[in-house]
Amino acid sequence: MFLRTNKKFVRRYLLAFLFALCLPLQFAAAAQDCKSALERINFSNQTQFNFDRVDRDLFLGLSSKYLILPLGYKTPGHGEFADGFIIKVKEPAASLPPEIIKVDSGSHLNFFNKLVWTMGREKYDFFNFGFKSFEDFSRKVNGLVLEHLKSNPNRDLAVVYPPARVYIGQILQQNRWLMHDAVLEKYKEKKEYLAPIDFMYLRYLNTLSDNSDVFGLIRHSPTVFPEVLSKSQMKDDLFLTIQVSYFGDRSFLKPTFRELLLAGDVPLHNGSDRLPFEYRLRRHKTGKLFREYFYGEFNPKETCEITRYTLFDSTLPISIKDMAIFKVFQTIVDRGMKNIVIGVDAGTGKLFGQRYGFQYYGELPVPKRPAENLENSETVKKEYLYVLRVNSPEFHRIFKALEKSALAVNSILGVQQ
């Protein structure tokens, strides 16, 4: 019996060994197929791509032929910044200097400003530090790169950003992370039921995708231009944060092959494309079923999620909070969203249900820590999923009520001071 078992083991081992030997040959053949597929593509926004295995062939085709390298790379403080990037041919046919494209900002960077809100004697600054604001600029740059690959596929390309793009990129990235860290500190204080792995996922989600708007309400500063805030400002002067996450992992700050293909209307789908609340279902046996049921009712491309609604000052006037929600709703409508979801605890659920029109949808599972069991699981705080449809009469009623409440707040652009 022992001998027969060992023979089976040896046969399996030999088969695995032979498969491992053949694997590089299979990948080499696949890479060659990708290159030929890439050469057949007419890179233009009008082209309809009908290739089989389009995700794999085109993505691997680009990555096998080119490298994306930062231009003027530097790492001050939080994050990494560059003055542009280089699309480098791995195996150039001839030694040619790179073509250089200097991107003008045009109307694609006229998005960043701070709103100064005044109510009585108090002043507040309202920012959007989300990378979603770079989407139009990113699409413009990727379009230029695609045109280069169409006409000069074997020549390096250097893309140089305008100074405003470099500066604003630094501002957004550093302030976004400072705000994120402040929110996690608040969670550690208020959400004791979150385990270390939950905090790991919260950080991971902030790194994974640029596809979000990140709003912050901060004590007013007289500076006209946006600046990198300090940790002490985030600790002492931050009143409120609200993040709106959209479906799909995107990279608007740094160039990627996936963004390049998306700019060419290639129907790419990433297996990790999802909304933040879905990570709460990762260890739950009904998670997959719930996901299928949810997206059967709500189109993911028309659905966004409000996350990290965090109040740092309980004395903040209700009209200021209403103004913040009003601006968030305006942004969501402008982005073309049809559905808004939010994962909340009981207290925040009551606020968004009664004041902002959200409807209860279901209970989210709270993963148990290793020490927990069925006997004490009822002591774990629960979280819930609420939904608001943008086209519903309830949304229009709430939107008008928020607009009326916001009249108590005087709002001007910070650059007009």
JOVENQUI-V289745 format. One record per pair of residues at least 12 apart in sequence whose C-alpha atoms are under 8 Angstrom apart, sorted by the first residue. I is the first residue (numbers start at 1). GAP is how many residues later the second one is. If there is no record, write none. Layout:
{{I	GAP} {I	GAP}}
This chain:
{{31	29} {31	30} {31	33} {33	24} {33	28} {34	23} {34	24} {34	26} {34	27} {34	28} {34	30} {35	26} {35	27} {35	29} {35	30} {36	25} {37	20} {37	21} {37	24} {38	19} {38	20} {38	23} {38	24} {42	108} {43	103} {43	104} {43	106} {43	107} {43	221} {44	99} {44	102} {44	103} {44	106} {44	220} {45	98} {45	218} {45	219} {45	220} {46	218} {46	219} {47	217} {47	218} {48	217} {48	218} {49	216} {49	217} {54	212} {54	213} {54	214} {55	212} {55	213} {55	214} {58	203} {59	198} {59	199} {59	202} {62	195} {63	194} {64	26} {65	24} {65	25} {65	26} {66	21} {66	22} {66	23} {66	24} {67	19} {67	20} {67	21} {67	22} {67	23} {68	17} {68	18} {68	19} {68	20} {68	187} {68	188} {69	16} {69	17} {69	18} {69	19} {70	12} {70	13} {70	14} {70	15} {70	16} {71	12} {71	13} {71	14} {71	15} {71	87} {71	89} {72	12} {77	97} {78	95} {78	96} {78	99} {79	91} {79	94} {79	95} {81	85} {81	88} {81	89} {82	84} {83	77} {83	78} {83	79} {83	80} {83	83} {84	74} {84	75} {84	76} {84	77} {85	73} {85	74} {85	75} {85	170} {86	70} {86	71} {86	72} {86	73} {87	69} {87	70} {87	71} {88	67} {88	68} {88	69} {89	65} {89	66} {89	67} {92	62} {92	63} {93	61} {96	59} {96	60} {97	58} {97	59} {98	57} {98	58} {98	59} {98	60} {99	56} {99	57} {99	58} {99	59} {100	57} {100	58} {100	59} {100	60} {101	56} {101	57} {101	58} {101	59} {102	57} {102	58} {102	59} {102	60} {103	38} {103	56} {103	57} {103	58} {103	59} {104	57} {104	58} {105	32} {105	57} {105	59} {105	60} {108	26} {108	28} {108	29} {109	25} {109	28} {109	55} {109	56} {111	22} {112	16} {112	21} {112	56} {113	14} {113	112} {113	113} {113	300} {113	301} {113	302} {114	12} {114	13} {114	14} {114	112} {114	299} {114	300} {114	301} {115	12} {115	296} {115	297} {115	298} {115	299} {116	104} {116	295} {116	296} {116	297} {116	298} {117	292} {117	293} {117	294} {117	295} {118	291} {118	292} {118	293} {119	289} {119	290} {119	291} {123	96} {123	97} {124	93} {124	94} {124	95} {124	96} {125	92} {125	93} {125	94} {125	95} {125	96} {126	89} {126	90} {126	91} {126	92} {126	198} {127	88} {127	89} {127	90} {128	85} {128	86} {128	87} {128	88} {129	42} {129	43} {129	44} {129	46} {129	47} {129	84} {129	85} {129	86} {129	87} {130	42} {130	46} {130	80} {130	81} {130	82} {130	83} {130	84} {130	85} {131	41} {131	42} {131	79} {131	80} {131	81} {131	82} {131	121} {131	122} {132	78} {132	79} {132	80} {132	81} {132	120} {133	80} {134	118} {134	119} {135	117} {138	114} {138	115} {138	117} {139	124} {142	117} {142	118} {142	121} {143	117} {143	120} {143	121} {145	12} {145	115} {146	114} {146	118} {169	84} {170	58} {171	55} {171	56} {171	57} {174	54} {175	53} {175	54} {176	38} {178	51} {178	52} {178	53} {178	56} {179	37} {179	55} {179	62} {180	26} {182	52} {182	53} {183	58} {183	125} {183	127} {184	15} {186	124} {186	126} {193	187} {193	188} {195	174} {201	78} {205	71} {208	41} {209	39} {209	40} {209	41} {209	42} {210	39} {210	40} {210	41} {210	42} {210	43} {211	34} {211	35} {211	36} {211	37} {211	38} {211	39} {211	40} {211	41} {212	31} {212	32} {212	33} {212	34} {213	30} {213	31} {213	32} {214	27} {214	28} {214	29} {214	30} {215	26} {215	27} {215	28} {215	113} {216	22} {216	23} {216	24} {216	25} {216	26} {217	21} {217	22} {217	23} {217	24} {217	107} {218	16} {218	19} {218	20} {218	21} {218	22} {219	18} {219	19} {219	20} {224	190} {224	191} {224	193} {225	189} {225	190} {238	74} {239	72} {239	73} {239	74} {239	77} {240	69} {240	70} {240	71} {240	72} {240	73} {241	67} {241	68} {241	69} {241	70} {242	64} {242	65} {242	66} {242	67} {242	68} {243	63} {243	64} {243	65} {243	66} {244	60} {244	61} {244	62} {244	63} {244	84} {245	30} {245	31} {245	59} {245	60} {245	61} {245	62} {246	29} {246	55} {246	57} {246	58} {246	59} {247	26} {247	27} {247	28} {247	53} {247	54} {247	56} {247	57} {248	22} {248	24} {248	25} {248	26} {248	27} {249	21} {249	23} {249	24} {249	25} {275	29} {275	30} {276	29} {276	31} {277	28} {277	65} {277	66} {278	13} {280	84} {280	85} {280	86} {280	87} {281	83} {281	84} {283	84} {284	81} {284	83} {298	41} {301	36} {302	34} {302	35} {302	36} {302	37} {303	34} {303	35} {303	36} {303	37} {303	38} {304	28} {304	33} {304	35} {304	36} {304	37} {305	35} {305	36} {305	37} {306	34} {306	35} {306	36} {306	37} {307	35} {307	36} {319	86} {319	87} {319	89} {319	90} {320	86} {320	89} {322	80} {322	83} {322	84} {323	79} {323	80} {323	82} {323	83} {323	86} {325	77} {326	73} {326	76} {326	77} {326	80} {329	70} {333	57} {337	53} {338	51} {338	52} {338	53} {339	48} {339	49} {339	50} {339	51} {340	47} {340	48} {340	49} {340	50} {341	44} {341	45} {341	46} {341	47} {342	43} {342	44} {342	45} {343	21} {343	40} {343	41} {343	42} {343	43} {344	39} {344	40} {344	41} {344	42} {345	36} {345	37} {345	38} {345	39} {346	36} {346	37} {346	38} {349	35} {349	37} {353	33} {355	43} {356	42} {357	31} {357	37} {357	38} {357	41} {358	28} {358	29} {358	30} {359	27} {359	28} {359	29} {360	24} {360	25} {360	26} {360	27} {361	23} {361	24} {361	25} {361	26} {362	22} {362	23} {362	24} {363	19} {363	20} {363	21} {363	22} {364	18} {364	19} {364	20} {364	21} {365	17} {365	18} {366	14} {366	15} {366	16} {366	17}}
